[in-house]
Amino acid sequence: MTKGGMESVELFTTEGKGRGLKAQKEFLPGDVIFAEPAYAAVVFDSLTHVICHTCFKRQERLHRCGQCKFAYYCDRTCQRAAWLNHKNECSAIKRHGKAPSENIRLAARILWKIEREGSGLSEGCLVSIDELQNHVDSFGEEEKKDLRTDVESFLEFWPPHCQQFGMQFISHIFGVISCNGFTLSDQRGLQAVGVGIFPNLCQANHDCWPNCTVVFNNGNHEAVRSMFHTQMRIELRALSKISPGDELTVSYVDFLNLSEERRKQLKKQYYFDCACEHCKKQLKDDLMLAVKEGESKPSADTVKEVIQFSKDTLEKINKARMEGLYHEVVKLCRDCLKKQEPVLGDTNIYLLRILSIASEVLSYLQMFEEAADYAKRMVDGYLKIYHPNNAQLGMAVMRAGVTHWHAGLIEAGHGLICKAYAILLITHGPSHPITKDLEAMRVQTEMELRLFQQNEFMYYKMREAALKNQKIQVMPEPSNENAPSLFHKKE
């Protein structure tokens, strides 16, 4: 079954997994299998005044809607593009007196679209909103309570003159949002800023070692001529060679967890038991639990004690990060690494988590040499665990490359930046802002490396002068958030 721009995929039904997507032709790593605009999308409550409500880019100065005083846009182009979806919302917010929560706003946008177009198949969609999974029957008591609260709030917000929907259908829409809401990120792809519904993407099943990845593209409204404008969309991109008839899969969770942990998370959030190859055979679990090899192999009790110490330290680190006590974070990391290093193997996830935090926070504090050492060890571990074309791996390698460059380790820095660029070309594509930033860094570090190879003394002299004349580029403040996960789950 194909429809409007979806000719390269086919919808099919499988035993045990329900619907899924199959490739209709061959794809190579980095190919865009399909791009899909949001059926409906909203900015998170906490960011409504700093993120454009059309393209979800973070901007310094935004134009506010003069009517409801709630929605913000990059410029008139984004404001005009939003009007069809904002028109009903605008008058409802004015009537209600304030904007409701993101969940209510998203449900309302979906139902206004159904009011305009009906609930059948929309253009370019393989399935209708009616057919999307809602998993309401699997909700626990707490989730059912939240659902009732959402439905009540929705009914207070929904204008009496609009089409009225039955309670069961409204509950279905909230269930769809809960299970299928996709995380939208800002233009750098580093912060989750909103949630949207993409019906075709919802059909892609999960695999912990998938053959596809999803990247959010904010679109381009800056082109001088509107015929060159592109709308905000997601892109499903191939990570490996895909043959006609192969199922297209994406990962709903980060792979850097033991198979048991991933299965627990998937069951809790998405109500299914993962039966992928990596979970069934517990592939890579041995690497993620690796202990030091050699004559003095640590005892099982010592390993257990160090892992418990690592878990306790990670809790303390989270608390210190929340309070902005970064020197305290560094101390906790150093103490933990001292305990871990004689016991845990280089790919042990508890060691890798501490190395990741230490390198990020030390970079922020401009202690680049120590940060670079930890970042290198983190990347070496990640390369043995992650799929070679994993977006999170690419971002981690990029961060390590920038840290090495700041530390004046130009050869290692350039090598890591080139490696990250090769990964992100596949996962994000050449026109994504992160890939473009990385390309600029690659060119700069290549020039610096040439100078370094010709005359090391002159390279360090010029570097010293350049750093005196310009502020050192400060690394972004460490974030307490993980990288945006694929699907947005209401906490």
Secondary structure by P-SEA (a helix, b strand, c coil): cccccccccccccccccccbbbbccccccccccccccccccccccccccccccccccccccccccccccccccccaaaaaaacccaaaaaaaaaaacccccaaaaaaaaaaaaaaaccccccccccccccccccccccccaaaaaaaaaaaaaaaaacccccccccaaaaaaaaaaaacbbbbbbccccccccccccccccccbbbbccccbbbbbbccccccccccccccccccccccccccccbbbbbbcccccccaaaaaaaaaacccccccccccccccccccccccccccccccaaaaaaaaaaaaaaaaaaaaaaaacaaaaaaaaaaaaaaacccccccccaaaaaaaaaaaaaaaaacccaaaaaaaaaaaaaaaaccccccaaaaaaaaaaaaaaaaacaaaaaaaaaaaaaaaaaaacccccaaaaaaaaaaaaaaaaaaaaaacaaaaaaaaaaaaaacccccccccccccccccccccc
